[in-house]
Amino acid sequence: MRLRNSKRIMSIPMTKTGFEKLQAQVDDLQSKIPDLQRAISEAREKGDLKENAEYHAARENLGMLEAKVSDLEGRLSQATIIKSIGGDADEVVFGATVKVLDITYGDEEIYQLVGDGEADPMDNKILTTSPIGQAMLNRKVGDRFIVDAPAGPMEYEVLEITYEG
């Protein structure tokens, strides 16, 4: 009996905005490929390829660029756009924008729960699989939760849950 090697293709949840951002990144990277191909051609015309640093650098850059494009296209092909619930919702799920009170320090913070490829800590977009994202899931306004952070446990309270749309 033969066993098949079956890879299970995992769906990557994304917001529509995240999908569009990733597609724009692919388009931008793909627009750079012809320039690198031209640089390889020009470097090849200069003769001996063994010691042609320009040629080797251009080939290496092209290879890295094509690998990045391939990775991003793979993510896009596995993406499942999760539509926003719209309006207010009772609990925190994927795509939620959540205002929390950091009880430990008394600060209010706002996070949006996003999927792989969309996280941007500088813009407070965090993965649903991150420690704080996991701790927030399925919470309701008024719920408190604790996140184990490197500096020690942090306690939060959900103040507001909103969704785009």
Secondary structure, 3 states (H helix, E strand, C coil): CCCCCCCCCCCEEECHHHHHHHHHHHHHHHHHHHHHHHHHHHHHCCCCCCCCHHHHHHHHHHHHHHHHHHHHHHHHHHEEECCCCCEECCECCCCCEEEEEECCCCEEEEEEEECCCCCEHHHCEEECCCHHHHHHCCCECCCEEEEEECCEEEEEEEEEEEECC
